[in-house]
Amino acid sequence: MKKAGIIITAILFLLAIAGSIRTPYSHTAVSYDRLQGPSGSHLLGTDNFGRDILSRIMKGLGTTMTVALLTVATGALLGTLIGAVTGYYGGWVDRVLMRFNDAVTAFPTFLLALLIVSLVGPGSKYSVVIALSLVFIPGFARVMRTEYASLACRNFVISARLMGAGHLRIMFCYLLPNTMRVLLPALTIGFNNAVLAEAGLSFLGIGVSPPEASLGYMLSESQSLIVSAPWYVLSVGLTIILLVFGVGLIGEGSRADA
């Protein structure tokens, strides 16, 4: 299961990397070959502007993966810091930070992302990263707080204190490695959620917008062509499904290994 997920995800990552270097055609180049089905010259066909769908998917994968990776990295980093402090120290620090955390999570995640993107300014992948990162921080903070709180009273932590280890060393050298069993699956879930959230925002037209390629925006474009050009919506939709499925298999495998 995990190997299959790694293979699927690796293939898509390689496509995204290749797309950042060179694509079969320019992803913005229009032509008169509109709504052409898959062929030798256009493996996945062309869209309503005559643009090569494979080239746009390669570019869109890069955009979606960049947004998801930056979102998860930022959310996990800040969430881990908050969770480490609240779980390790407890007391009033825990109460203040976690009440704020609860207040943020009280709002529906997608609606909160919509609000933040609208405030930051839609159209850029970095505005989407900022919005989704702020939304993802509370989830990581809650997961890491629970783990740190359960590990803080273990014998190896008490021994480390008796040997003179400082609080920061205990939190990040002794406790953090022991949280990997929950952090790694949380990262894969967060990545998939970020992929779907970015696609959803772009689908609604307030995420990443042209001329930058985005899988969500392409899916929005292709929905009106589902009858006349089914290869368009199928190729984009299957790309999103395979990405989420592959990373999900890696997460399940990591959870089983733990």
Buried (B, 14 or more C-beta within 10 A) or exposed (E): EBEEBBEBBEEBBEBBEBBBEEBBBEBBEEEEBEBBEBEEEBEBBBBBBBBBBBBBBBBBBBBBBBBBBBBBBBBBEBBBBBBBBBBBBBEEEBEEBBEEBEEBBEEEBBEBBBEBBEEBEBBBBBBBBBBBBBBBBBBBBBBBBBBBBEBBEEEEBEEBEEEEBEEEEBBEEBBBEBBEEBBBBBBBBBBBBBBBBBBBBBBBEBBBBEEBBBBBBBBBBBEEBEEEBEBBBBBBBEBBEBBBBBBBBBBBBBBEEE
